[in-house]
Amino acid sequence: MNLMILEILTLGMLFSSTNAQLQDVVFTQPEEQSAGQFVGSVATSPSLTAFIGDTDRASLRYNILSDSGNKNGDLFRIDPFSGNVTFGVRVDKEKACPTSDLCELNFAVAVTGSSNFFTRVAVKVVITDINDNSPTFKDSSMDVHISEAAPVGSSFSLSPATDLDLSAENGVSSYGIEPESDTFRLAVIQNQVGTSQVYLVTKQNLDRETIDSYKLIVVAKDGGTPQRSGTLTVNVVVDDFNDNSPVFSSTIYAASFNETAGTGYNVLTVSATDLDTGDNGKVIYSLSTFQPPNKFDLRDKIDVNSTSGVVFLKKPLPSGEYQVLIDARDLGYPQRFNQSLLKISVLDTENSQPILTLTPVPNNDLPAGWVPEVIAGAGTVVAVLTVDDPDSGQNGIVVCSSLEPNFLLQQLGPGAYKLTLAGPLDRERNGSFSVTVICQDHGTPSLNGTASIVIHVWDMNDNKPIFGKSTYTASIIENNLKSDTVLVVNALDADEGENARIEYRLADDDGSFIISASTGVIKANKVFDYEEASRYEFTVLAMDNGNPRLTGSASVVVTIRDINDVAPKFSQDLYMFQIYENRERDSIVGNFTVTDPDTEEGGVITLSLQPKIATEPVVPFTVTKDGRVLSLEKFDREMKSLYSFYIVATDNGQRRLSSSVLVTVKILDENDNKPEFVFPGNQNFSAFVDIPIFADTVILKIEAQDPDEGKNAALIYSLSESNASDLFRIARVSGELMPNRNIVAGDIGTYAITINVTDQGYPALWSTRVLLLVVQSGSEPSTGKVIADQNVLIVACIICFTVIVSGAVLVVICVLKRQDHQRKYASSRRDHVHASLDGRQQYDLAITGVKDPTPSLDLNSSFQQQNQQPKSHKGNGNSLQDPSNVSIGDKMMNIPGSSSGQVFLAKTAITKLPETNAAKHDDFHSTSSNETSTGDSGHGSDEDMSNSMEQTNMPSMAVEHAVPLAITAASRQSVVRASFPQQNRAQRPSLSKSPPRAKNSTVRFDPHVSYDNIPPLRSPPPALPSQIANRTNIINNNGSNSAYSQPMTHKYDLVVRQNQQHPPQHQLHAPHPHSNLYPPHRPYHADSGVLPHLPSQNSKARLSAVYPTSPQKQVAYRPASSSVGDDLDDDSDLNTTTSGSYSIASDDVARLNSLGEIKDMFV
């Protein structure tokens, strides 16, 4: 039992170790072994013996795995007990490994044992090659064509042999020719890819005529043992090369016949052969070009058949001896030929005519038959005559002469003559002469012979070229194409040859034209521009090529025809013009120049304007024929400062051309806009500051803008003299407002600071604005807290409103009764006033006052009269010396009983009422007093608080010392009615009776009264109930604002009317937003004492506030205990404490005198 356990542990250890360390078992065997041949033993392989002992191996079993990756397992067998591996089939290496010399067959053997022992052994059988295949050629034979002209060393490719044995030892190793050849050898070249290329190389020259083919045996041998070989039969065909000439059967042929032989007589047949084949061996016959000397040229009397070689007569031959050369040529390339001489003897059988041979003689290096003109004189030999008469005796005596009179024939000897000139020749008259000589014998009958020769006269360069015209004229249209033909000139030269070959050239030309040297065609050498030059003149030359060269000339005039090819051209690529704004229509903006060099209609220019952008409106300019740009309107630079458009110039040619130029017109600025305040603005004209404020500290920054530019928009700030001018100053350029000294608690109050802003234009324009600067204690609630308080107040108002609505039913009866009482009173008062006005227009002026219930305020303080005359205001206008005169527009309203110490700050709001709808403009319903009848609410409107104070006259407030303007409530509320005269105006009575007025903190004209050109005023928001409940008096004896709890951000206009004249100013009425630096708009209390607002400068009615001046300290006025309306009963509407507005009748104006001592008064 222990032994079994030990074996199991041992096999387990072996199993784990063999799995990790078993290596492939490698066997090597040659191919072609028979089936069953032993390969090797897996059991005895070191891979197993190293780990398994002999005893354990006996229990192992072996099997070849037959999985898909074990394809070679079918080639082998294994004994399951011994582990011996044998061949299962005969293995052919060339089939098992057809592409590789190294042949490895891999398979796996599963080794199993007891106790589930298993391992896998990889077996690799290397099959070695044996020489069992012979080299073979693709074909058993092949033909190779080699020209016999191939040089020694020429190579020709042969098909290589292949051997299925891929090993280096058994593969193809050598090639050879068997038996060895003296004419050829083999060359083997190893390619880069390892294959071989076999070439047949010539060792000597080939001669097809000697050997026309070769049969070679090419043997390929391998390197195996025993050595194997394969053969290839190579049939070498030697192609013929034309290397043999035809050979005549005889070098010299001879023939004789009688002179009576006629045309077509066969003299004899010649024969020649050629050893070459094909066309190289075909022979043709002909007479040689060059023949031996004979009595005459035989080529017109005898000929040979080209294929048969038969020589025959074309014409009969006279008796005598003749020699003829005959050529034999093959048809190869290059063509070869041979010659044979034929000797002919013609027998004399009858009298024959003389035979003449006239041979030309060269003269002065000229060809034979040529005679130079002019220089060749009389006696010049031109030819030699030879006479031959085969006859004998008298038949053989010959006499010769010339038939051409310009030539003479002189005898040199028996049968020889020379032909000479009778005198100089002129080629231009006769370029050639046909000279005939005749010779006669003395036989009976006499026979003669003639011979002719053509004598050519050699030209000498004795004539210059002559043009057909002395002057040529031509024209060409401009904008031509380069190389367009202009004209053709032609010159003639009476000479010939080179002496008459003419070359054309141009002289005096600037390169605008070129001429063909051979044809005389003159072409344009550039594109002509009529506007550049309209006419060209030059000289054309004709030069011959004689020696010396002679030259002829002619003049050429070329005219350029104009076309409309040039568009109008502006003198500048861009025009920049400037014009000042506000110039009248048809003002000259600028000048331009446009030209067109074309002629006729092409130079007539039409001008037009086009906007730069198609969507732009019509260009507000026009152009004139003389090149001026004119304006079509007055320009406003502030509306548009730059105009861009195109001037289009179009000619009137047949093909209209146009060009354009961009014109930019800059509108120059004129100082036509006065500065406009941004801050203080129409809606934001107050500021709040907390003490202490140190000297030279920037409190705020005044902002203004001017739509002009440059100096016209450069602004200078200044302060008018006022109760604050000594305390504050302003930076001229930056507009920063700063105190001149430290501001402390004693300076708390509201300061009306008149600010002037002036531009630097010429003439200078300016604007004036009043800034209400509230100096307050630092303990007052901040803006954020005030806004929060307002929100609380809004909620409280909603609650109060609900309560009021609930109690409305209870009080309606009382209210109706009270309104009825007030109507009766107002009607009686209005009737009295209407009767006294006598045609004057009526206005309602409400002066608000409050009975002061606070006993702590000193309402009985004496009124300090200012006995001294107030200082004149600065400026060229009249001084306002009498404060009792209040100016409305151009009218002055006198308030009786008012003293020089009384000051009225009036806020007017005259609204024009259309007559057809007058009743609809009654604004008499009070929202704060719960009035139900028609009446004024008393709160004014937002427009009341936002109208600008801008005016043409710069105000000046003559105040010596800086004194804060105390904002206070009126002491008691009184009503006076004021009427203002107006010329050419019918009296407009009040449309309804004035209802009872409640107490209010504003003074206004009743809105049902109309006045021309006076804009309506908006009502300010009503005070919240909580604010009304908390109203307190805030003015103490010294005028300081010690209990001011709610800042006001409305705009107040303080006007001092003056007659100072200034240039007209254009105002921009663009609204300006409130600055975030200052508290927002808040509802104001009825007892807060709002400073009045005056109409803008466009209003016809203006109420001027007059401030008295004195060298002493300015005193803030406040009402005495006495007030208007004190003499009325308690039921009078003048004694009521409810809010509303009141009418002041003209007969009650005197009641203003009963006001007593006034510290602060607002009208």
PESULZI-V469014 format. One record per backbone hydrogen bond with DSSP energy under -1.0 kcal/mol. CO is the residue of the C=O (numbers start at 1). NH is the residue of the N-H. Records with the same first field share a line. If there is no record, write none. Layout:
CO: NH / NH
This chain:
1: 5
2: 6
3: 7
4: 8
5: 9
6: 10
7: 11
8: 12
9: 13
10: 14
11: 15
12: 16
13: 17
14: 18
15: 19
17: 21
18: 22
25: 124
27: 126
29: 128
34: 37
37: 87
40: 85
42: 45
45: 48 / 49
46: 50
48: 51 / 52
53: 57
56: 59
57: 60
61: 112
63: 110
67: 70
70: 73
72: 75
75: 88 / 89
77: 86
79: 83
80: 62
83: 42
84: 79
85: 39 / 40
86: 77
87: 36
91: 32
92: 95 / 96
93: 97
103: 127
105: 125
107: 123
108: 65
109: 121
110: 63
111: 119
112: 61
114: 117
117: 113
119: 111
121: 109
122: 25
123: 107
124: 27
125: 105
126: 29
128: 31
130: 132
136: 162
140: 233
142: 235
144: 237
146: 239
147: 150
151: 154
154: 202
156: 200
162: 136
167: 171
171: 223
174: 221
176: 219
183: 203
185: 201
187: 199
189: 197
191: 194
195: 191
197: 189
198: 158
199: 187
200: 156
201: 185
202: 153
207: 210 / 211
212: 238
214: 236
216: 234
217: 178
218: 232
219: 176
220: 230
221: 173 / 174
228: 222
230: 220
232: 218
233: 142
234: 216
235: 144
236: 214
237: 146
239: 148
241: 243
247: 273
251: 341
253: 343
255: 345
257: 347
258: 261
262: 265
265: 313
268: 311
271: 249
273: 247
277: 280
278: 281
279: 331
284: 329
286: 327
298: 301 / 302
301: 314 / 315
303: 312
305: 309
306: 285
309: 270
310: 305
311: 267
312: 303
313: 264
320: 346
322: 344
324: 342
325: 288
326: 340
327: 286
328: 338
329: 284
336: 330
338: 328
340: 326
341: 253
342: 324
343: 255
344: 322
345: 257
346: 320
347: 259
355: 388
357: 386
359: 384
363: 366
367: 370
369: 456
371: 458
373: 375
377: 380
380: 421
382: 361
383: 419
384: 359
385: 417
386: 357
388: 355
392: 395
393: 396
394: 397 / 442
397: 442
399: 440
401: 438
404: 407
406: 422
408: 420
410: 418
413: 416
415: 387
416: 412 / 413
417: 385
418: 410
419: 382 / 383
420: 408
421: 379
425: 374
426: 429 / 430
431: 457
433: 455
435: 453
436: 403
437: 451
438: 401
439: 449
440: 399
447: 441
449: 439
451: 437
453: 435
455: 433
456: 371
458: 373
460: 462
466: 492
470: 555
472: 557
474: 559
476: 561
481: 484
484: 524
487: 522
490: 468
492: 466
496: 499
497: 500
498: 545
503: 543
505: 541
507: 539
512: 525
514: 523
516: 520
517: 504
520: 489
521: 516
522: 486 / 487
523: 514
524: 483
528: 479
529: 532 / 533
534: 560
536: 558
538: 556
539: 507
540: 554
541: 505
542: 552
543: 503
550: 544
552: 542
554: 540
555: 472
556: 538
557: 474
558: 536
559: 476
561: 478
563: 565
569: 595
575: 664
577: 666
579: 668
584: 587
587: 631
590: 629
593: 571
595: 569
599: 602
600: 603
601: 604 / 652
604: 652
606: 650
608: 648
610: 646
613: 616
619: 621
620: 632
622: 630
624: 627
627: 592
628: 624
629: 589 / 590
630: 622
631: 586
635: 582
636: 639 / 640
641: 667
643: 665
644: 612
645: 663
646: 610
647: 661
648: 608
649: 659
650: 606
657: 651
659: 649
661: 647
662: 575
663: 645
664: 577
665: 643
666: 579
668: 581
670: 672
676: 705
679: 703
684: 681
685: 772
687: 774
689: 776
693: 743
694: 697
700: 737
703: 678 / 679
705: 676
709: 712
710: 713
711: 760
716: 758
718: 756
721: 957
724: 728
727: 740
729: 738
731: 735
732: 717
735: 702
736: 731
737: 699
738: 729
739: 696
743: 693
744: 747
745: 748
749: 775
750: 965
751: 773
753: 771
754: 720
755: 769
756: 718
757: 767
758: 716
765: 759
767: 757
769: 755
771: 753
772: 687
773: 751
774: 689
775: 749
776: 691
777: 780
782: 786
783: 787
784: 788
785: 789
786: 790
787: 791
788: 792
789: 793
790: 794
791: 795
792: 796
793: 797
794: 798
795: 799
796: 800
797: 801
798: 802
799: 803
800: 804
801: 805
802: 806
803: 807
807: 811
808: 812
811: 815
812: 816
813: 817
814: 818
815: 819
816: 820
817: 821
818: 822
819: 823
820: 824
821: 825
822: 826
823: 827
824: 828
825: 829
826: 830
827: 831
828: 832
829: 833
830: 834
831: 835
832: 836
833: 837
841: 980
854: 857
857: 859
879: 881
882: 885
884: 895
886: 893
888: 891
891: 888
893: 886
895: 898
899: 902
905: 1163
914: 917
917: 920
918: 921
939: 1020
941: 945 / 1019
943: 947
945: 1051
950: 1097
957: 959
998: 1139
1004: 846
1006: 1009
1011: 1014
1018: 941 / 944
1019: 941 / 942
1024: 1028
1025: 1029
1026: 1030
1028: 1031
1036: 1039
1040: 1036 / 1042
1055: 1105
1066: 674
1075: 1078
1085: 1088
1096: 1099
1117: 1159
1123: 1126
1125: 1128
1129: 1132
1132: 1135
1138: 999
1144: 977
1145: 977 / 1148
1148: 1151
1149: 1152
1150: 1153
1151: 1154
1152: 1155
1155: 1120
1159: 1118
